[in-house]
Amino acid sequence: MDEAAVSGKPNYIIFYGEGCFNSKRQARRTVDLYQKYKGRVQFVVIDLDIKRTERQQDLVKSYYRGSIPHVTVLDASGKPVYNSSGEIEESAISSILDASLKETK
């Protein structure tokens, strides 16, 4: 899972903390989503407990709102189509990613 968003395909970005149980549950969903969408969606995982790269810090400044877990989905053009804190079910994110993938065809 890469360190920064890329253009031309949907992006799933998760901001989380190691010690947060809610973040751990969302991270498990992220792994499952990665297996389902690998190669078609760019996955970016940002651990807020460690030093971030400049590219990760740009994403934090642009999308993170102060609570974890926080998930952002960007469509292929880079427009946010989901940007919210709290856990979100895998099926809900799948629906958002599926819609974003249809737009890129």
C-alpha positions in Angstrom: 0.0 0.0 0.0 1.6 3.2 -1.2 2.5 6.4 0.5 0.6 8.9 -1.7 -2.4 9.2 -4.0 -2.1 8.9 -7.7 -4.2 10.3 -10.5 -6.0 8.4 -13.1 -7.6 5.8 -10.7 -9.7 5.9 -7.6 -7.7 6.2 -4.3 -8.6 4.8 -0.9 -6.8 6.6 2.0 -7.0 5.6 5.6 -5.6 7.7 8.5 -5.3 5.6 11.6 -3.4 5.2 14.9 -1.8 2.0 16.2 -3.4 2.1 19.6 -6.9 2.7 18.5 -9.2 -0.3 18.4 -11.6 1.3 15.9 -8.6 2.0 13.7 -7.5 -1.6 13.9 -11.0 -2.8 12.8 -11.0 -0.4 9.9 -7.5 -1.5 9.0 -8.7 -5.1 8.7 -11.5 -3.9 6.4 -8.8 -2.0 4.4 -6.8 -5.2 3.9 -9.9 -7.0 2.7 -10.7 -4.2 0.3 -7.1 -4.2 -0.9 -7.4 -7.9 -1.8 -10.6 -7.2 -3.7 -9.5 -4.0 -5.6 -5.7 -4.6 -5.9 -4.4 -3.0 -9.1 -7.6 -1.1 -9.8 -7.6 1.2 -6.8 -4.6 3.0 -5.2 -4.5 2.3 -1.5 -2.7 4.7 0.9 -2.3 3.9 4.6 -1.2 6.7 6.9 -0.2 5.8 10.4 -0.6 9.1 12.4 1.7 7.8 15.2 4.9 7.8 13.1 6.8 10.3 11.1 5.2 10.8 7.7 6.7 11.5 4.3 6.1 14.9 2.7 3.6 13.3 0.3 1.7 11.7 3.2 1.8 15.0 5.1 0.1 16.7 2.1 -2.7 14.2 2.3 -3.1 14.8 6.1 -3.3 18.5 5.6 -5.9 18.1 2.7 -8.2 15.5 4.1 -7.7 14.5 7.8 -10.1 16.2 10.2 -8.7 15.2 13.6 -10.5 11.9 14.5 -9.5 8.3 13.7 -10.1 6.2 11.9 -10.6 8.5 9.0 -11.2 7.3 5.4 -11.1 9.3 2.3 -11.9 8.1 -1.2 -10.9 10.1 -4.2 -12.3 9.4 -7.7 -10.0 9.0 -10.7 -9.9 12.8 -11.2 -8.8 13.3 -7.6 -12.2 14.7 -6.3 -13.2 13.5 -2.9 -16.3 11.3 -3.1 -16.1 10.2 0.6 -14.2 11.9 3.4 -15.3 11.1 7.0 -14.1 10.0 10.4 -15.3 6.8 12.1 -15.6 3.3 11.0 -17.3 2.5 7.7 -18.5 -1.0 6.7 -16.7 -2.7 3.8 -19.9 -2.9 1.8 -20.4 0.8 1.9 -16.8 1.6 0.8 -17.2 -1.1 -1.9 -20.2 0.7 -3.3 -18.3 4.0 -3.5 -15.2 2.3 -5.1 -17.4 0.4 -7.6 -19.1 3.7 -8.6 -15.7 5.4 -9.0 -14.4 2.5 -11.1 -17.5 2.7 -13.4 -16.7 6.4 -14.1 -13.2 5.6 -15.2 -14.3 3.2 -18.0 
